[in-house]
Amino acid sequence: MIQAKNIKIEGLLNVLPKNLVKNEDLHFASDEEKKSFIKNVGINQRFIAPKDKSMLYYLEYGCKTLLDKMEWNPKEIEICIVVTQSGLGVLPSLAHQLQEKLQFNSKAIVFDINLGCSAWGFALFQIQQMLQAYPNNAKAILCLGDISSQIIHPNDPSTEFLFSDAFNFLALQKAENANPFYYSFLNPGKGVKSIYKGLDEKSMGGMILNGLEVFQYAVSYVPPFLKEFIIQLKKENITIDALILHQANQLINKSIINQLSEKNFKIYNSIDKFGNSGIASIGLSLPNVYAFGPTSKNYILTCGFGVGFSISAMAFTWNPKIHETIKI
């Protein structure tokens, strides 16, 4: 477990496309298969971006809106990181394109990170370490999201009915009096081809997902990883008030939760509202959590897992000024 200090999440804005698709209206092999999928996987409705809307469109809109709501001047931003797996393959990086659009501080550090559903822990830890070099109150923006509908394989039924397009935008600030964050990471070196794109001829046309392998990795690795992290947190006298798992699917998450011996916390889900929103699923679940008071010592535990196969867990207190979800 890693303890990191001096950062506060001051704002969270989630951005979704307006276009809502219901799986109950789509073609499955049979009506029975459709009913079984919706009941067991827990996904009926998903948000899908129009084909003429790019990653940069959502990044610019979401980032500008968050800055306006926070009343932050773009020139104050010292770090901007974009985390995605669907906007890659472009030059320059999306973060640099966003820099040109919004005109952050000309000395700001801006770059992209190629990471999947475990991204929340890894990316926040990265920014937290970088902000240590700056004066108190230094500001950073973290953008996480994918347009998954534009990268799934057209002939892969295992992905067709799962994914939503979604984005999280976090306003982060160095705060020397902030409660510490706690992190734990695991990269077991397995499952690279459980979810993948572009690694062979088969996947050149889009993302391939082996649902059975993903299920097996998730229910084998995530529960013991979380159990160990929870034990370590209890040794630090950390009270966990809520748990948010990456919203992979209902079957996986129920299996993980059933294996946890410690369950003295609320469990928040959003998969029924948003489907599997990939990187953004933790952020979409967080607005359901009541914001604790500014002096509260209660923590939220989050865990992202997926592409890689990669896992990150993070525990933090939750008292943002802004936590909203909008559709554009």
VOBA-1610 file (N, C-alpha, C; in pm, whole numbers, padded with zeros to 5 digits, always signed):
BEGIN
Met+00084-00120+00000Met+00000+00000+00000Met+00088+00125+00000Ile+00045+00225-00074Ile+00118+00352-00084Ile+00031+00463-00027Gln+00087+00543+00060Gln+00018+00661+00111Gln+00072+00784+00038Ala-00016+00868-00011Ala+00024+00990-00081Ala-00056+01108-00026Lys+00008+01221-00015Lys-00053+01336+00052Lys-00064+01457-00040Asn-00131+01559+00015Asn-00130+01694-00042Asn-00204+01708-00174Ile-00317+01638-00188Ile-00400+01660-00306Ile-00546+01650-00264Lys-00631+01726-00334Lys-00774+01724-00306Lys-00850+01722-00439Ile-00953+01639-00445Ile-01044+01642-00560Ile-01145+01753-00533Glu-01132+01863-00604Glu-01220+01979-00582Glu-01345+01973-00669Gly-01337+01901-00780Gly-01454+01896-00867Gly-01453+01773-00956Leu-01572+01724-00987Leu-01588+01612-01080Leu-01706+01643-01172Leu-01680+01641-01301Leu-01786+01658-01400Leu-01785+01537-01493Asn-01898+01471-01505Asn-01913+01361-01599Asn-01988+01411-01722Val-01943+01367-01838Val-02006+01409-01964Val-02045+01284-02043Leu-02171+01282-02085Leu-02226+01172-02165Leu-02286+01227-02293Pro-02286+01147-02400Pro-02365+01186-02519Pro-02513+01182-02486Lys-02593+01262-02557Lys-02738+01262-02535Lys-02805+01135-02587Asn-02744+01073-02687Asn-02807+00960-02755Asn-02813+00836-02665Leu-02934+00797-02625Leu-02955+00681-02538Leu-03002+00563-02621Val-02933+00449-02605Val-02969+00326-02676Val-03010+00222-02574Lys-03124+00157-02598Lys-03171+00051-02509Lys-03149-00085-02575Asn-03083-00173-02501Asn-03059-00307-02555Asn-03188-00383-02584Glu-03294-00350-02511Glu-03421-00418-02534Glu-03478-00389-02672Asp-03429-00282-02735Asp-03476-00245-02869Asp-03387-00302-02980Leu-03276-00366-02943Leu-03179-00413-03042Leu-03198-00561-03074His-03135-00603-03184His-03151-00741-03230His-03052-00834-03161Phe-03103-00933-03091Phe-03024-01041-03036Phe-03055-01168-03114Ala-02982-01275-03085Ala-03008-01401-03153Ala-03150-01449-03127Ser-03200-01422-03007Ser-03337-01460-02972Ser-03386-01369-02861Asp-03518-01367-02841Asp-03574-01289-02732Asp-03529-01341-02596Glu-03513-01473-02586Glu-03468-01533-02461Glu-03326-01488-02427Glu-03239-01484-02529Glu-03102-01438-02507Glu-03100-01292-02464Lys-03185-01213-02524Lys-03192-01071-02488Lys-03232-01054-02341Lys-03339-01124-02300Lys-03385-01113-02162Lys-03280-01160-02064Ser-03213-01270-02100Ser-03109-01326-02012Ser-02992-01229-01998Phe-02950-01170-02109Phe-02838-01075-02107Phe-02871-00956-02016Ile-02985-00894-02037Ile-03021-00775-01961Ile-03033-00807-01813Lys-03091-00924-01780Lys-03110-00961-01640Lys-02977-00995-01573Asn-02895-01075-01638Asn-02773-01125-01573Asn-02657-01027-01579Val-02639-00963-01694Val-02528-00868-01710Val-02564-00733-01650Gly-02693-00703-01646Gly-02738-00580-01580Gly-02732-00457-01666Ile-02717-00475-01797Ile-02704-00360-01887Ile-02820-00358-01985Asn-02899-00253-01979Asn-03004-00233-02079Asn-02979-00105-02157Gln-02954+00006-02086Gln-02936+00132-02158Gln-02790+00177-02160Arg-02753+00237-02274Arg-02616+00284-02296Arg-02620+00417-02370Phe-02515+00496-02353Phe-02504+00626-02419Phe-02399+00616-02530Ile-02441+00651-02651Ile-02356+00631-02768Ile-02334+00765-02840Ala-02208+00798-02864Ala-02173+00924-02930Ala-02205+00916-03080Pro-02251+01026-03139Pro-02269+01030-03285Pro-02134+01009-03354Lys-02136+00950-03471Lys-02011+00920-03541Lys-01934+01045-03583Asp-02003+01161-03591Asp-01933+01283-03631Asp-01874+01359-03512Lys-01885+01304-03390Lys-01829+01370-03272Lys-01700+01301-03232Ser-01594+01378-03218Ser-01461+01324-03190Ser-01431+01329-03041Met-01323+01262-03004Met-01273+01271-02867Met-01248+01416-02827Leu-01186+01491-02917Leu-01151+01629-02885Leu-01274+01714-02858Tyr-01383+01686-02925Tyr-01508+01759-02903Tyr-01552+01744-02757Tyr-01555+01621-02708Tyr-01598+01597-02571Tyr-01496+01648-02470Leu-01368+01631-02499Leu-01264+01679-02409Leu-01271+01831-02393Glu-01284+01900-02505Glu-01289+02047-02497Glu-01412+02094-02421Tyr-01528+02036-02454Tyr-01651+02079-02389Tyr-01647+02050-02238Gly-01608+01928-02203Gly-01608+01890-02062Gly-01508+01968-01980Cys-01389+01986-02034Cys-01284+02058-01961Cys-01322+02205-01943Lys-01372+02267-02049Lys-01412+02409-02040Lys-01527+02427-01942Thr-01623+02335-01946Thr-01738+02345-01856Thr-01695+02330-01711Leu-01606+02235-01684Leu-01557+02217-01547Leu-01482+02341-01499Leu-01396+02396-01583Leu-01323+02517-01545Leu-01419+02631-01514Asp-01523+02645-01595Asp-01622+02751-01572Asp-01694+02729-01439Lys-01734+02606-01411Lys-01806+02577-01287Lys-01717+02598-01165Met-01587+02567-01180Met-01493+02585-01070Met-01446+02730-01058Glu-01476+02810-01160Glu-01427+02948-01169Glu-01275+02952-01168Trp-01216+02857-01242Trp-01071+02850-01259Trp-01032+02908-01394Asn-00926+02985-01393Asn-00869+03039-01517Asn-00779+02932-01581Pro-00796+02903-01711Pro-00709+02804-01774Pro-00560+02831-01754Lys-00523+02957-01741Lys-00382+02993-01723Lys-00327+02943-01589Glu-00418+02906-01496Glu-00376+02856-01365Glu-00341+02708-01369Ile-00376+02639-01476Ile-00359+02494-01481Ile-00211+02460-01506Glu-00155+02383-01414Glu-00013+02345-01422Glu+00006+02208-01488Ile-00096+02121-01479Ile-00085+01985-01534Ile-00220+01949-01596Cys-00217+01891-01715Cys-00337+01835-01777Cys-00301+01700-01837Ile-00367+01596-01789Ile-00343+01461-01840Ile-00473+01407-01898Val-00464+01350-02017Val-00578+01284-02082Val-00552+01134-02082Val-00647+01058-02026Val-00634+00912-02020Val-00741+00851-02111Thr-00697+00775-02211Thr-00792+00716-02305Thr-00727+00599-02378Gln-00811+00514-02437Gln-00761+00410-02526Gln-00830+00415-02662Ser-00919+00513-02680Ser-00988+00523-02808Ser-00947+00646-02888Gly-00869+00735-02828Gly-00829+00854-02901Gly-00684+00850-02944Leu-00621+00734-02934Leu-00479+00724-02965Leu-00457+00708-03115Gly-00334+00720-03155Gly-00302+00710-03297Gly-00307+00844-03368Val-00326+00952-03292Val-00327+01086-03351Val-00203+01162-03307Leu-00160+01253-03390Leu-00049+01342-03358Leu-00094+01486-03380Pro-00066+01577-03286Pro-00004+01553-03155Pro-00103+01489-03058Ser-00060+01472-02933Ser-00144+01409-02832Ser-00272+01488-02811Leu-00375+01422-02760Leu-00501+01490-02730Leu-00481+01600-02626Ala-00393+01577-02530Ala-00367+01679-02428Ala-00308+01805-02490His-00222+01788-02591His-00165+01905-02657His-00270+01976-02744Gln-00358+01899-02805Gln-00467+01962-02880Gln-00560+02039-02786Leu-00584+01983-02669Leu-00667+02050-02569Leu-00598+02176-02518Gln-00468+02169-02503Gln-00389+02287-02461Gln-00408+02401-02559Glu-00405+02371-02688Glu-00424+02476-02790Glu-00564+02534-02784Lys-00664+02448-02759Lys-00803+02494-02756Lys-00831+02583-02635Leu-00779+02545-02518Leu-00815+02612-02394Leu-00708+02705-02341Gln-00587+02694-02395Gln-00478+02785-02358Gln-00447+02779-02208Phe-00406+02660-02163Phe-00355+02648-02027Phe-00225+02728-02015Asn-00173+02734-01893Asn-00042+02791-01868Asn+00058+02738-01973Ser+00133+02824-02036Ser+00226+02780-02142Ser+00337+02691-02089Lys+00357+02691-01957Lys+00458+02603-01896Lys+00395+02479-01835Ala+00265+02459-01863Ala+00195+02343-01806Ala+00249+02214-01865Ile+00245+02108-01784Ile+00281+01974-01830Ile+00155+01908-01884Val+00156+01871-02012Val+00039+01810-02074Val+00082+01684-02150Phe+00009+01574-02130Phe+00038+01453-02205Phe-00077+01354-02191Asp-00076+01251-02277Asp-00176+01145-02275Asp-00122+01021-02203Ile-00212+00941-02147Ile-00180+00811-02091Ile-00268+00706-02158Asn-00206+00599-02204Asn-00279+00488-02266Asn-00309+00385-02157Leu-00432+00389-02103Leu-00467+00300-01994Leu-00617+00274-01997Gly-00657+00155-01950Gly-00797+00115-01955Gly-00868+00135-01822Cys-00947+00035-01782Cys-01042+00051-01672Cys-00978+00064-01534Ser-00849+00040-01523Ser-00779+00059-01395Ser-00724+00200-01381Ala-00759+00288-01473Ala-00690+00416-01488Ala-00703+00512-01371Trp-00817+00509-01300Trp-00837+00610-01195Trp-00722+00612-01095Gly-00686+00498-01041Gly-00579+00493-00942Gly-00445+00532-00999Phe-00410+00476-01114Phe-00279+00504-01174Phe-00265+00652-01210Ala-00368+00709-01272Ala-00358+00848-01318Ala-00358+00947-01203Leu-00442+00924-01103Leu-00443+01015-00988Leu-00312+01009-00911Phe-00257+00890-00898Phe-00127+00877-00831Phe-00019+00953-00908Gln-00023+00945-01040Gln+00073+01017-01124Gln+00065+01167-01101Ile-00057+01222-01106Ile-00075+01366-01085Ile-00036+01405-00943Gln-00070+01321-00847Gln-00038+01352-00708Gln+00113+01366-00687Gln+00188+01277-00748Gln+00333+01284-00734Gln+00389+01410-00804Met+00333+01443-00917Met+00381+01560-00990Met+00349+01690-00917Leu+00231+01697-00857Leu+00192+01821-00787Leu+00279+01850-00666Gln+00350+01749-00615Gln+00437+01772-00499Gln+00545+01875-00530Ala+00580+01889-00658Ala+00686+01983-00696Ala+00636+02127-00705Tyr+00505+02147-00693Tyr+00447+02280-00710Tyr+00409+02342-00576Pro+00390+02475-00573Pro+00347+02541-00450Pro+00206+02496-00410Asn+00169+02522-00287Asn+00034+02491-00240Asn-00070+02561-00326Asn-00183+02495-00347Asn-00296+02543-00428Asn-00275+02531-00579Ala-00164+02472-00623Ala-00144+02448-00766Ala-00257+02361-00819Lys-00299+02385-00944Lys-00418+02322-01000Lys-00383+02229-01116Ala-00461+02120-01127Ala-00442+02024-01235Ala-00578+01975-01283Ile-00582+01930-01408Ile-00702+01873-01467Ile-00671+01732-01515Leu-00758+01638-01480Leu-00746+01501-01526Leu-00870+01466-01607Cys-00849+01423-01731Cys-00959+01386-01821Cys-00949+01236-01850Leu-01058+01163-01826Leu-01058+01019-01851Leu-01181+00983-01933Gly-01164+00904-02039Gly-01282+00862-02113Gly-01251+00799-02246Asp-01354+00737-02301Asp-01342+00669-02430Asp-01471+00684-02509Ile-01455+00683-02640Ile-01570+00661-02729Ile-01559+00515-02772Ser-01600+00427-02684Ser-01582+00283-02707Ser-01661+00234-02827Ser-01775+00299-02855Ser-01859+00253-02966Ser-01788+00263-03100Gln-01685+00346-03108Gln-01614+00364-03235Gln-01492+00274-03248Ile-01464+00192-03145Ile-01347+00104-03155Ile-01382-00044-03135Ile-01511-00076-03108Ile-01545-00216-03092Ile-01551-00284-03229His-01527-00413-03231His-01527-00489-03355His-01672-00512-03400Pro-01704-00481-03526Pro-01843-00493-03571Pro-01897-00636-03570Asn-01808-00735-03570Asn-01853-00874-03572Asn-01833-00945-03439Asp-01815-00868-03331Asp-01792-00929-03200Asp-01914-00905-03111Pro-02005-01002-03100Pro-02126-00983-03021Pro-02099-00964-02872Ser-01980-01003-02825Ser-01950-00990-02682Ser-01930-00845-02641Thr-01905-00756-02737Thr-01887-00614-02705Thr-02003-00528-02750Glu-02085-00580-02838Glu-02187-00498-02904Glu-02286-00435-02807Phe-02322-00505-02699Phe-02429-00460-02611Phe-02379-00414-02474Leu-02248-00394-02459Leu-02190-00365-02329Leu-02160-00218-02303Phe-02097-00152-02399Phe-02024-00030-02368Phe-02101+00099-02393Ser-02078+00195-02303Ser-02124+00332-02318Ser-02004+00422-02347Asp-02030+00531-02414Asp-01929+00636-02434Asp-01944+00737-02321Ala-01836+00769-02253Ala-01847+00855-02135Ala-01712+00915-02099Phe-01717+01026-02024Phe-01596+01099-01984Phe-01609+01150-01842Asn-01497+01149-01770Asn-01485+01214-01638Asn-01384+01328-01652Phe-01412+01438-01584Phe-01319+01551-01576Phe-01302+01588-01429Leu-01180+01581-01381Leu-01152+01607-01240Leu-01069+01733-01225Ala-01113+01819-01132Ala-01037+01937-01093Ala-00961+01901-00965Leu-00829+01906-00971Leu-00744+01863-00860Leu-00658+01980-00813Gln-00634+01986-00684Gln-00556+02097-00629Gln-00463+02047-00520Lys-00342+02101-00520Lys-00250+02070-00411Lys-00300+02138-00285Ala-00315+02060-00178Ala-00366+02112-00051Ala-00291+02044+00062Glu-00206+02116+00129Glu-00118+02056+00229Glu-00193+02004+00351Asn-00317+02049+00371Asn-00395+02002+00487Asn-00493+01891+00448Ala-00486+01842+00324Ala-00582+01741+00278Ala-00555+01606+00341Asn-00662+01528+00359Asn-00645+01391+00408Asn-00566+01311+00306Pro-00482+01216+00350Pro-00402+01139+00255Pro-00487+01046+00169Phe-00435+01014+00051Phe-00489+00910-00036Phe-00411+00782-00011Tyr-00475+00669-00033Tyr-00408+00540-00021Tyr-00428+00463-00152Tyr-00320+00404-00201Tyr-00323+00335-00330Tyr-00266+00194-00318Ser-00315+00106-00405Ser-00253-00024-00424Ser-00271-00064-00570Phe-00169-00128-00627Phe-00169-00161-00769Phe-00129-00307-00789Leu-00184-00366-00895Leu-00148-00503-00931Leu-00152-00519-01082Asn-00043-00569-01137Asn-00035-00602-01279Asn+00021-00744-01290Pro-00067-00846-01291Pro-00020-00985-01281Pro+00050-01037-01405Gly+00056-00960-01512Gly+00126-01007-01632Gly+00051-01114-01708Lys-00081-01107-01703Lys-00167-01203-01773Lys-00281-01127-01841Gly-00341-01192-01940Gly-00464-01139-01998Gly-00448-01027-02098Val-00331-01012-02158Val-00312-00907-02257Val-00411-00921-02373Lys-00440-01045-02412Lys-00531-01066-02523Lys-00672-01107-02477Ser-00705-01071-02353Ser-00843-01090-02309Ser-00931-00975-02358Ile-00874-00856-02362Ile-00938-00738-02422Ile-00828-00667-02500Tyr-00842-00658-02631Tyr-00730-00600-02706Tyr-00774-00549-02843Lys-00688-00470-02901Lys-00713-00414-03034Lys-00579-00386-03101Gly-00566-00427-03226Gly-00449-00393-03305Gly-00326-00478-03282Leu-00338-00587-03207Leu-00221-00671-03180Leu-00205-00783-03282Asp-00309-00810-03359Asp-00299-00911-03464Asp-00401-00877-03573Glu-00401-00956-03678Glu-00490-00927-03792Glu-00637-00932-03750Lys-00669-01024-03660Lys-00807-01041-03615Lys-00863-00913-03552Ser-00776-00841-03481Ser-00823-00725-03404Ser-00800-00591-03473Met-00755-00593-03599Met-00730-00467-03669Met-00861-00390-03693Gly-00971-00465-03704Gly-01099-00399-03731Gly-01170-00346-03609Gly-01119-00377-03490Gly-01183-00327-03369Gly-01146-00411-03248Met-01193-00366-03131Met-01161-00431-03005Met-01223-00570-02996Ile-01144-00666-02948Ile-01188-00802-02925Ile-01192-00827-02774Leu-01299-00891-02727Leu-01313-00917-02585Leu-01348-01064-02564Asn-01272-01132-02480Asn-01301-01269-02439Asn-01368-01262-02302Gly-01500-01264-02301Gly-01576-01243-02179Gly-01546-01343-02070Leu-01527-01469-02107Leu-01500-01573-02007Leu-01366-01549-01939Glu-01263-01515-02018Glu-01132-01487-01959Glu-01136-01366-01867Val-01205-01260-01911Val-01215-01140-01828Val-01283-01174-01695Phe-01391-01252-01702Phe-01461-01293-01580Phe-01368-01371-01488Gln-01295-01467-01544Gln-01206-01550-01463Gln-01095-01469-01397Tyr-01034-01377-01475Tyr-00929-01293-01417Tyr-00986-01205-01306Ala-01101-01142-01332Ala-01158-01049-01236Ala-01192-01118-01104Val-01260-01232-01111Val-01304-01297-00987Val-01190-01371-00917Ser-01079-01395-00989Ser-00964-01461-00928Ser-00869-01362-00862Tyr-00845-01248-00928Tyr-00744-01154-00880Tyr-00799-01041-00794Val-00918-00989-00828Val-00966-00868-00760Val-01003-00893-00614Pro-01080-00998-00579Pro-01118-01015-00437Pro-01000-01027-00341Pro-00899-01113-00366Pro-00787-01118-00270Pro-00708-00988-00266Phe-00697-00921-00380Phe-00630-00791-00386Phe-00701-00690-00297Leu-00835-00684-00308Leu-00912-00591-00227Leu-00910-00628-00079Lys-00918-00757-00049Lys-00913-00801+00090Lys-00785-00754+00158Glu-00674-00772+00089Glu-00544-00730+00145Glu-00540-00579+00165Phe-00591-00504+00067Phe-00591-00358+00076Phe-00678-00312+00194Ile-00794-00373+00211Ile-00884-00337+00321Ile-00818-00364+00456Ile-00749-00476+00468Ile-00675-00508+00592Ile-00570-00401+00621Gln-00497-00360+00517Gln-00395-00257+00534Gln-00457-00124+00575Leu-00571-00091+00517Leu-00639+00034+00553Leu-00686+00032+00699Lys-00736-00082+00744Lys-00782-00093+00883Lys-00666-00074+00980Lys-00545-00119+00942Lys-00428-00099+01027Lys-00394+00049+01040Glu-00436+00129+00940Glu-00414+00274+00946Glu-00533+00347+01008Asn-00628+00268+01063Asn-00750+00323+01125Asn-00836+00401+01027Ile-00838+00353+00902Ile-00920+00415+00798Ile-01058+00350+00798Thr-01161+00433+00807Thr-01300+00385+00802Thr-01352+00395+00660Ile-01386+00280+00601Ile-01441+00279+00465Ile-01592+00295+00473Asp-01644+00399+00411Asp-01787+00427+00412Asp-01855+00370+00288Ala-01782+00363+00175Ala-01845+00322+00050Ala-01745+00251-00039Leu-01796+00161-00122Leu-01715+00089-00220Leu-01774+00112-00359Ile-01686+00148-00454Ile-01725+00159-00594Ile-01630+00074-00677Leu-01683-00027-00741Leu-01606-00108-00835Leu-01623-00055-00976His-01523-00078-01060His-01543-00055-01203His-01668-00131-01246Gln-01753-00066-01322Gln-01881-00126-01361Gln-01865-00212-01485Ala-01800-00326-01469Ala-01773-00417-01581Ala-01903-00482-01627Asn-01960-00563-01541Asn-02096-00612-01559Asn-02144-00665-01425Gln-02275-00686-01415Gln-02335-00722-01289Gln-02284-00856-01235Leu-02261-00952-01325Leu-02213-01084-01284Leu-02076-01076-01218Ile-01985-01004-01282Ile-01849-00991-01227Ile-01852-00920-01092Asn-01923-00809-01085Asn-01920-00731-00962Asn-01986-00803-00845Lys-02094-00875-00871Lys-02157-00953-00764Lys-02062-01063-00715Ser-01992-01126-00809Ser-01898-01232-00771Ser-01785-01178-00686Ile-01735-01060-00720Ile-01628-00998-00641Ile-01678-00965-00500Ile-01793-00899-00493Ile-01847-00856-00364Ile-01877-00976-00274Asn-01929-01083-00334Asn-01962-01203-00255Asn-01839-01266-00190Gln-01722-01242-00249Gln-01599-01300-00194Gln-01535-01213-00086Leu-01584-01091-00069Leu-01526-01003+00032Leu-01579-01040+00169Ser-01491-01059+00264Ser-01533-01091+00401Ser-01575-00965+00475Glu-01517-00851+00438Glu-01548-00722+00500Glu-01648-00648+00411Lys-01770-00624+00465Lys-01873-00558+00385Lys-01945-00450+00466Asn-01878-00391+00562Asn-01941-00289+00646Asn-01935-00152+00579Phe-01980-00148+00454Phe-01982-00023+00380Phe-02091-00030+00274Lys-02131+00086+00226Lys-02231+00093+00119Lys-02163+00060-00013Ile-02237-00002-00103Ile-02184-00036-00235Ile-02265+00041-00339Tyr-02196+00120-00419Tyr-02261+00204-00518Tyr-02237+00149-00659Asn-02345+00140-00735Asn-02339+00093-00874Asn-02401+00195-00967Ser-02364+00190-01093Ser-02424+00278-01193Ser-02447+00205-01326Ile-02419+00074-01328Ile-02423+00000-01454Ile-02564-00003-01513Asp-02667-00001-01427Asp-02804-00004-01477Asp-02840+00126-01549Lys-02773+00235-01512Lys-02800+00365-01574Lys-02713+00391-01697Phe-02588+00342-01693Phe-02491+00384-01794Phe-02425+00270-01871Gly-02450+00145-01835Gly-02379+00036-01898Gly-02234+00032-01852Asn-02152-00042-01925Asn-02008-00044-01896Asn-01947+00079-01963Ser-01916+00178-01881Ser-01862+00305-01934Ser-01711+00310-01925Gly-01648+00192-01915Gly-01503+00181-01923Gly-01431+00263-01818Ile-01332+00340-01863Ile-01252+00423-01774Ile-01339+00513-01685Ala-01451+00559-01741Ala-01533+00660-01673Ala-01631+00602-01572Ser-01635+00470-01553Ser-01742+00411-01472Ser-01734+00450-01325Ile-01615+00464-01271Ile-01602+00504-01129Ile-01652+00647-01111Gly-01613+00734-01200Gly-01657+00873-01192Gly-01808+00887-01204Leu-01870+00803-01288Leu-02016+00810-01304Leu-02089+00758-01181Ser-02025+00673-01103Ser-02086+00622-00980Ser-02072+00721-00863Leu-01967+00801-00865Leu-01937+00887-00750Leu-02044+00992-00717Pro-02112+01053-00815Pro-02214+01151-00777Pro-02328+01093-00695Asn-02344+00959-00695Asn-02444+00895-00610Asn-02404+00897-00463Val-02275+00918-00438Val-02225+00915-00301Val-02243+01052-00237Tyr-02306+01053-00123Tyr-02323+01179-00051Tyr-02186+01235-00015Ala-02165+01363-00045Ala-02038+01427-00013Ala-02023+01441+00138Phe-01914+01385+00190Phe-01890+01393+00334Phe-01854+01537+00372Gly-01869+01568+00500Gly-01832+01701+00548Gly-01683+01725+00534Pro-01641+01852+00532Pro-01500+01885+00508Pro-01404+01830+00611Thr-01452+01798+00730Thr-01363+01743+00834Thr-01381+01592+00851Ser-01463+01531+00765Ser-01490+01388+00778Ser-01366+01305+00751Lys-01351+01197+00826Lys-01239+01105+00806Lys-01286+00976+00737Asn-01412+00973+00692Asn-01463+00856+00623Asn-01412+00851+00480Tyr-01379+00731+00435Tyr-01316+00713+00305Tyr-01404+00635+00209Ile-01386+00665+00079Ile-01443+00585-00028Ile-01333+00496-00083Leu-01367+00371-00105Leu-01274+00276-00167Leu-01321+00251-00310Thr-01232+00271-00407Thr-01265+00243-00546Thr-01166+00140-00601Cys-01212+00065-00699Cys-01125-00035-00761Cys-01155-00044-00910Gly-01054-00019-00991Gly-01066-00035-01134Gly-00988-00157-01180Phe-01042-00229-01277Phe-00976-00350-01326Phe-01018-00376-01469Gly-00927-00434-01547Gly-00963-00465-01685Gly-00841-00474-01773Val-00850-00406-01888Val-00751-00417-01996Val-00610-00429-01939Gly-00548-00539-01973Gly-00407-00546-01931Gly-00351-00681-01894Phe-00402-00756-01803Phe-00507-00732-01704Phe-00446-00649-01590Ser-00508-00538-01557Ser-00449-00442-01464Ser-00552-00405-01358Ile-00503-00385-01234Ile-00593-00351-01123Ile-00534-00235-01043Ser-00619-00142-01004Ser-00576-00037-00910Ser-00687-00015-00810Ala-00649+00011-00686Ala-00745+00047-00581Ala-00700+00177-00517Met-00797+00254-00473Met-00766+00386-00418Met-00869+00417-00309Ala-00823+00470-00197Ala-00912+00513-00090Ala-00888+00662-00064Phe-00997+00738-00056Phe-00985+00884-00043Phe-01112+00940+00021Thr-01100+01057+00082Thr-01217+01126+00136Thr-01282+01204+00023Trp-01412+01232+00039Trp-01490+01284-00073Trp-01570+01406-00029Asn-01524+01524-00071Asn-01595+01647-00038Asn-01572+01752-00147Pro-01610+01719-00272Pro-01585+01814-00382Pro-01683+01930-00381Lys-01642+02040-00441Lys-01733+02155-00457Lys-01833+02129-00569Ile-01788+02055-00670Ile-01872+02023-00786Ile-01870+01873-00807His-01986+01807-00819His-01991+01670-00866His-02122+01651-00942Glu-02112+01660-01074Glu-02230+01663-01161Glu-02211+01573-01280Thr-02325+01537-01342Thr-02325+01461-01466Thr-02413+01535-01566Ile-02359+01560-01685Ile-02435+01631-01789Ile-02432+01552-01918Lys-02530+01579-02006Lys-02537+01515-02137Lys-02530+01623-02243Ile-02451+01597-02349Ile-02440+01695-02458Ile-02461+01625-02593
//
